[in-house]
Amino acid sequence: MLNYYSISCGATERTIAFMVSQDPNRSMELIKKDDLILCFDATGRSNAESESNRVLINDALTKENIPASFINFNWYNNG
């Protein structure tokens, strides 16, 4: 897959292309869940969540919502 990125400084702009391909010798398994104690799943979460939803995190292993405390976390631009 070819990905294009543009870099600019003032009026000067350059486009760079990167070829991204899957390594056939590597598993694309992102995590090995066998040894995890907790597995946080951010699917469907958003920085626009209400404050009451922000105090719960979802454990993908047990499917439970776990109370959490986020201290000095910036909800508006990815932490």
Backbone as a ProteinNet text record, in pm:
[ID]
protein_1_A
[PRIMARY]
MLNYYSISCGATERTIAFMVSQDPNRSMELIKKDDLILCFDATGRSNAESESNRVLINDALTKENIPASFINFNWYNNG
[TERTIARY]
84.4	0	90.2	59	137.2	68.4	141.2	89.9	161.5	86.3	142.2	131	238.5	241.7	296.9	241.7	291.3	357.3	472	545.4	560.2	530	542.8	608.8	675.8	737	722.5	635.8	608.3	543.5	594	537.7	591.7	693.3	753.8	680.7	641	572.2	630.2	646.3	696.7	603	581.2	502	595.4	578.9	664.1	573.8	616.7	541.1	615.5	542.2	597.1	523.8	597.9	537.1	529.3	409	388	338	407.5	365.7	379.2	299.7	302	419.4	490.3	601.2	543.8	567	509.5	570	681.4	747.2	706.5	615.1	574.2	424.7	385.6	243.9	200	81.2	29.2	-55.2	-42.7	-112	-53.5	-138.1	-89.1	-49.3	-128.1	-95.2	-121.7	-50.6	-74.4	-152.1	-278.1	-367.2	-348.9	-273.2	-260.2	-209.8	-115.1	-52.6	-101.7	-204.9	-253.9	-339.5	-328.1	-416.4	-538.5	-514.9	-621.2	-593.1	-698.6	-683.9	-781	-729.4	-815.1	-851.8	-978.3	-1028.3	-1088	-1030.4	-1077.5	-1173.6	-1214.9	-1306.8	-1435.4	-1472.9	-1595	-1581.3	-1463.6	-1441.4	-1408.6	-1425.2	-1404.6	-1362.2	-1283	-1247.7	-1369.9	-1478.7	-1600.5	-1694.6	-1651.2	-1736.4	-1771	-1885.3	-1924.6	-1830.9	-1825.4	-1736.1	-1776.3	-1905.1	-1948.1	-1898.4	-1883.9	-1830.2	-1679.5	-1613.1	-1466.3	-1410.7	-1491.3	-1442.1	-1449.5	-1489	-1495.1	-1408.6	-1336.1	-1261.6	-1313.7	-1306.7	-1359	-1245.1	-1260	-1163.3	-1210	-1135.1	-1174.1	-1171.7	-1102	-1096.8	-1223.2	-1265.1	-1381.4	-1509.2	-1496.9	-1609.6	-1673.4	-1597.7	-1648.1	-1602.7	-1684.8	-1644.5	-1580.1	-1459.4	-1382.3	-1367.2	-1395.8	-1376	-1228.7	-1204.4	-1067	-1054.9	-934.3	-907	-795.3	-825.1	-726	-682.1	-557	-504.2	-414.2	-439.1	-363.4	-370.2	-481.5	-500.1	-567.7	-515.7	-571	-669.8	-798.7	-903	-921.6	-857.1	-888.4	-791	-672.1	-581.7	-490.3	-551.6	-482	-383.9	-422.2	-344.8	-236.9
-115.5	0	123.4	218.2	340.5	450.3	512.6	622	750	856.9	986.7	1083.9	1159.9	1261.7	1389.6	1501.5	1631	1703.7	1764	1844.4	1982.8	2085.5	2221.4	2313.2	2413.1	2518.8	2646.3	2735.3	2854.7	2814.4	2865.7	2835.9	2705.8	2648.2	2525.8	2403.9	2314.8	2193	2074.5	1963.2	1840.6	1726	1637.6	1518.2	1398.8	1314.9	1197.3	1074.3	971.6	847.5	737.4	661.1	548	422.2	320	190.4	112.4	73.7	-1.9	-139.8	-242	-378.1	-468	-571.2	-665.1	-760.7	-783.6	-877.8	-1019.6	-1100.2	-1235.5	-1328.6	-1287.2	-1369.9	-1335.1	-1236.7	-1192.6	-1201.7	-1241.5	-1241.4	-1097.7	-1064.5	-930.3	-924.5	-1027.1	-1026.9	-913.5	-820	-701.8	-730.9	-809.9	-842.3	-990.4	-1045.1	-1182.3	-1174.2	-1212.2	-1193.5	-1297.4	-1402.4	-1511.5	-1465.2	-1371.3	-1331.4	-1197	-1140.9	-1010.7	-1021.9	-922.5	-912.3	-829	-721.2	-635.7	-611	-592.6	-561.1	-448.4	-326.3	-211.2	-199.7	-174.7	-163.9	-25	53.3	189.7	197.6	83.9	84.4	157.3	254.3	329.3	442.6	457.9	567.1	694.6	807.5	935.4	1040.2	1137.8	1250.3	1334.5	1316.6	1393.3	1325.2	1218.9	1149.5	1239.5	1209.9	1284	1249.1	1336.9	1311.7	1184.8	1152.2	1031.7	904.4	905.7	788.8	778.7	889.7	889.9	816.4	790.3	724.2	572.6	520.1	375.8	335.6	227.3	168.7	27.3	-20.5	-152.5	-253.2	-361.1	-470.9	-568.9	-579.2	-663.7	-812.6	-850.5	-992	-1033.8	-953	-988.8	-920.8	-824.2	-744.6	-660.4	-630.9	-550.4	-405.8	-313.7	-174.7	-156.7	-103.6	-90.1	58.1	98.5	239.1	276.9	396.8	441.7	588.9	629.1	768.5	816.4	913.5	969.7	1104.4	1114.9	1237.1	1307.7	1437.1	1518.3	1462.7	1404	1350.4	1455.9	1482	1581.2	1511.1	1531.8	1463.9	1523.3	1632.6	1704.9	1679.8	1627.7	1595.5	1480.2	1365.9	1238.7	1234.1	1290.8	1275.1	1374.4
0	0	0	-84	-95	-15.5	76.5	158.8	121.7	107.7	71.2	187.7	211.4	315.6	256.2	298.1	252	367.3	339.1	436.4	376	456.2	402.3	503.9	450.5	529.4	447.3	493.3	414.1	283	172.7	40.3	-18.5	43.5	-8.3	45.8	-44.3	-4.5	-80.5	-10.6	-71.5	-34.5	-129.1	-104.1	-104.2	-2.4	14	9.3	-59.4	-68	7.7	86.3	159.4	116.6	85.2	54.5	185.6	223.4	346.5	307.1	352.3	318.1	440.8	443	554.4	538.1	646.9	647	650.7	547.9	545.2	650.8	711.5	812.5	955.1	970.1	1103.5	1121.4	1239.1	1273.3	1297.1	1253.5	1276.7	1403.6	1488.3	1615.9	1699.6	1738.4	1808	1951.5	2021.8	2160	2185	2278.5	2321.2	2451.9	2447.5	2561.7	2672.2	2647.5	2744.7	2880.3	2882.7	3008.5	3061.4	3000.8	3044.6	3169.5	3255.2	3371.6	3332.7	3260	3206.8	3059.8	2983	2841.3	2809.3	2804.2	2781.5	2634.8	2609	2472.6	2453.3	2363.4	2338.8	2220.5	2167	2054.2	2092.2	2010	2034.4	2133.8	2191.8	2287.9	2213	2280.7	2215.4	2316.6	2271.3	2357.4	2391	2316.5	2338.8	2439.2	2504.6	2601.1	2718.3	2778.3	2897.8	3013.1	3110.8	3225.3	3300.4	3302.9	3374	3305.6	3173	3101.5	3111.9	3136.8	3141.6	3262.1	3361.4	3482.3	3472.4	3355.6	3335.7	3217.8	3234.7	3124.4	3103.2	2980	2947.4	2942.4	3018.7	3014.3	2907	2798.4	2685.6	2720.7	2826.3	2864	2938.1	3036.4	3118	3071	2978.8	2928.1	3038.9	3143.9	3254.6	3240.6	3289.7	3302.6	3438.3	3440.9	3563.3	3595.3	3720.3	3757.9	3743.8	3694.5	3673.1	3710.3	3740.3	3770.9	3679.4	3594.4	3503.2	3559.3	3596.2	3656.5	3555.5	3534.5	3438.4	3296.7	3261.2	3126	3040.7	2922.5	2831.5	2739	2760.2	2684	2545.2	2515	2392.3	2278.2	2304.1	2194.2	2230.5	2260.3	2279.1	2394.7	2504.7	2626.5	2642.3
[MASK]
+++++++++++++++++++++++++++++++++++++++++++++++++++++++++++++++++++++++++++++++

